[in-house]
Amino acid sequence: MAAVLHTDFPELFAERRRVFALDAAGQRRELAIEDFWSHKGRIVLKFVGVDSISEAEALLGCEVQIPAAERAKLRADEVYVSDLKDCLVLDGEREVGKVVDVVFGAGEAPLLMVRQGTKEYLIPLADEYIKLLDIGEKRIAMALPEGMLELDAPLSNAEKQRQQED
């Protein structure tokens, strides 16, 4: 299985052999890493017992995770993506909403997908906007450029599906 890396610690795959695959339905499956190697900017993971293309295809779209207790220690100015979920985002005194996801690949900074009721925002997690990031209190205080929150965010897959069902 080829995976896009969202880790600063790819070398830890040499030590780590147990991971979990989380699928789109929220089902988690434990896997054992048999081997791994880099290929074209991605990491290829070979799992024990996954020996055919059809078995590997069953893992397409899964997020490979490790237990929180086994995560590498971070510097004080670093944070795990999973710790950002459910954080309350504030723009000055205004409550923008809670982080429901983090989107990569849209630019230099990852984008926080923030939802408040039916409204959804994509906000760059850029140092120049962050005033306070308190994971323990699940709060991100920001100073966003004027007008940023008036931009429409693309609908998430869940939102698209809800609209199609209506």
N, C-alpha and C positions, 0 to 999 in steps of 0.2 A: 504494500500500500504506500503510495507516495503522499506525503503530507507537507503542507505549508507550515513552516516553523513560526511560532509566536513565543519563542523562548530565547533568553539570552544565555542559556546554559545547555547547548546541544551536546556538549561533552558528557553530560550526566547520563546519556543513554548508555554509555559504556558500563555504568554501575547499576542502572535501573533496569529491572527486567519485568516488573509488574506494572501494567497501566490499565486504564479503563477506556472503553469506547462508548461515548454517549451519542445515541442516534437522535434524529429529529423528533421522534415520538417521546423522547425522554427516558428511553430504556438504556440502562447501563450494562455493559458486558465486560467482564475481566478478561484480559489478554496477557500472554507472556511473550516478551520480545525475544526472538531467537537470534536475530541479526539486524543490523541497520547500516546504511551507508548514504552518503550525500550524492545527489544527482540533479544537475541543472537548477541549483538554488533551492532544492527541496530535500527532504529526508525520506528515504525509502525504509519502511519498517517491515520486517518479515516476522510474522507471529507464529508461534508454535501451534500446529494443527490447522493453519490456514495455508493449504497447499495447492489450491487451484484458483484460477481467475474468478470463477463463480463465487467461491468462498470469500475472496478478497473484495469482490464487487458488493457483497453484503455489508461491507464496512464503509462504502462510499458515503461521503457527507458526514461521517461521524467526527466528533471532536475527541481527540485523544487526551485523556486527563490523568493526573496523578493525585493521590490523596493529599489533602492540605498539609497533613503532618509530615509528608515526605518532600515538601517543596524546599528548594534551595533558599538560603537566607539572602535577603535583599539589603541593599544600602538604605539608609534613612530616606533618601529622595526617590526611591523606587516603589512600585506597587504592582501587585498581580492583577491582571485583567478581571479575574473572577471576583476579586475584592471590590471592584468598582460597581458591580451589579447591585441594585437596590439602594445605592447612595442617592440622597436627596441633593439635587443641584439647585443652587441659588445664584441669581444674577443680582448682585447687590442685596437688597432686601426681598426681592421677588422670588417666590418659589416657582421654579421652572418645571420640575417634575422629578421622577426617579429614573435612574439608569436601568434600562431593560436589556441593553446589549452594547457591545463595542464592535465597531466596524473598522476593518483594516483595508489598506490599499487605495484609499481615495485621496491620498496626499501624504505629506510629511508626518502629520499627527494623526493618531487614530481618532475616530469619531465616536462620541458618546451618543447612543440612541436613547433619548430621554422622552418619557411619556408622562403626560398629565391628562387624565381622562381620555378623551378621544384625540387630543392633540399630540403630535410627535415631532421632535426636533432632533437634528443632527448637529452636534456641537463639537468642534475640534478640542481635543484634550491637549491644548498647547500651553506651554509654560507662561506665555505672556497673558493668558486669560485667567489662570489659576491664582487665586488669592489664598486659599486654604484648602488642603486636601486632608481630611481627617477620616481615615478608614475606620477607626474604632467607633466614631460617632456616626459613620455612614453619611458624611456631609462633604460636599464639594462647593466651596464658595468661589464664584467667578466674577470677573468684570468683563462682560461681553461687549463687542462693538455695537453701537446703536444700529438697530434694524436687523441684526442677525436672527433674532427670534421670530421675525416676520416672514422669513424665508420658508417656503414649504419644503418639508422633508418628503422623500419618496416613501410610499407605503411599504410597510414590512410585508412579508409573505402572509402572515396571519391576518393582517388588515385586508389584504387583497382577497383572501379566501372568504372573510366575513362579508365583504362587499358583494362577492359573487353569489353567496348564499342568500342575500337579502333580495 
